[in-house]
Amino acid sequence: MNQVSTPNPHQQEEKDVDVLIEQPARVILYNDEIHSFDEVIGQIIKAVGCDTTKAEALTWEVHNSGKAMVFEGQMTECLKVSHVLEEIALNTQIEV
């Protein structure tokens, strides 16, 4: 008796999820009129782990351009960074 192997749809689904998680993504931070420069700088340092000079430069870019990419990396890391920024109600978006 010949058995025909049928593809398992869950295997393909898991493969698709792995690709999405490993694909590079970016965290975009948007300007608002609520938070002070010091608050944003401090939260960027906490979220990204950069130095004060880099956080200040990113904060000015957000202020002047309306938004800035503050982090780029794997989706799981972007989610963590975005979560930390949103702890003080900063507006973020993750782009793939």
C-alpha positions in Angstrom: 0.0 0.0 0.0 1.4 3.4 -1.0 0.8 6.3 1.4 0.7 9.8 0.2 2.1 12.3 2.6 0.0 15.4 2.8 1.7 18.7 3.9 0.9 19.8 7.4 -0.5 23.3 7.3 0.9 24.0 10.8 4.5 23.4 9.6 4.1 26.1 6.9 2.5 28.5 9.3 5.3 28.1 11.8 7.9 28.7 9.1 6.1 32.0 8.1 6.1 33.2 11.7 9.8 32.5 12.1 10.6 34.6 9.0 8.5 37.5 10.3 10.2 37.5 13.7 13.7 37.4 12.1 13.0 40.0 9.5 14.6 43.4 10.3 12.2 46.0 11.6 12.3 49.6 12.8 10.8 51.4 15.7 9.5 54.8 14.8 8.9 57.4 17.5 6.5 60.2 16.8 6.5 63.8 18.1 3.9 64.9 20.6 3.2 68.1 22.6 2.9 66.3 25.9 6.4 65.1 26.9 9.4 67.2 27.7 12.7 66.8 26.0 14.2 65.4 29.2 11.4 62.8 29.5 11.9 61.6 25.9 15.7 61.5 26.2 15.5 59.5 29.3 13.0 57.0 27.9 15.1 56.6 24.7 18.1 55.8 26.8 16.1 53.3 28.8 14.6 51.6 25.7 17.6 51.6 23.4 20.6 51.7 25.7 22.3 54.5 23.9 24.2 57.4 25.4 22.8 60.8 26.2 24.3 62.4 23.0 22.6 59.9 20.7 19.3 60.1 22.6 19.4 64.0 22.4 20.0 63.8 18.6 17.1 61.4 18.2 14.8 63.6 20.3 15.7 66.6 18.2 15.0 64.7 15.0 11.6 63.6 16.4 10.9 67.3 17.3 12.0 68.7 14.0 10.8 66.1 11.6 7.7 64.8 13.5 9.2 61.3 13.8 12.5 59.4 13.8 13.7 55.8 13.6 15.1 55.2 17.1 15.8 51.4 16.7 16.4 48.8 14.1 16.6 45.1 14.7 14.7 41.8 14.9 11.0 42.1 15.6 11.2 40.7 19.1 13.7 43.4 20.0 11.6 46.1 18.3 8.6 45.0 20.4 10.6 45.4 23.6 11.9 48.8 22.6 8.5 50.0 21.6 7.0 48.7 24.9 9.5 50.6 27.0 8.9 53.8 25.0 5.2 53.4 25.5 5.5 53.1 29.3 5.2 56.8 29.4 2.7 57.0 26.6 5.1 57.9 23.8 3.7 57.2 20.3 5.5 54.5 18.4 5.1 52.3 15.3 7.0 49.3 14.2 7.7 49.1 10.4 8.9 46.0 8.6 
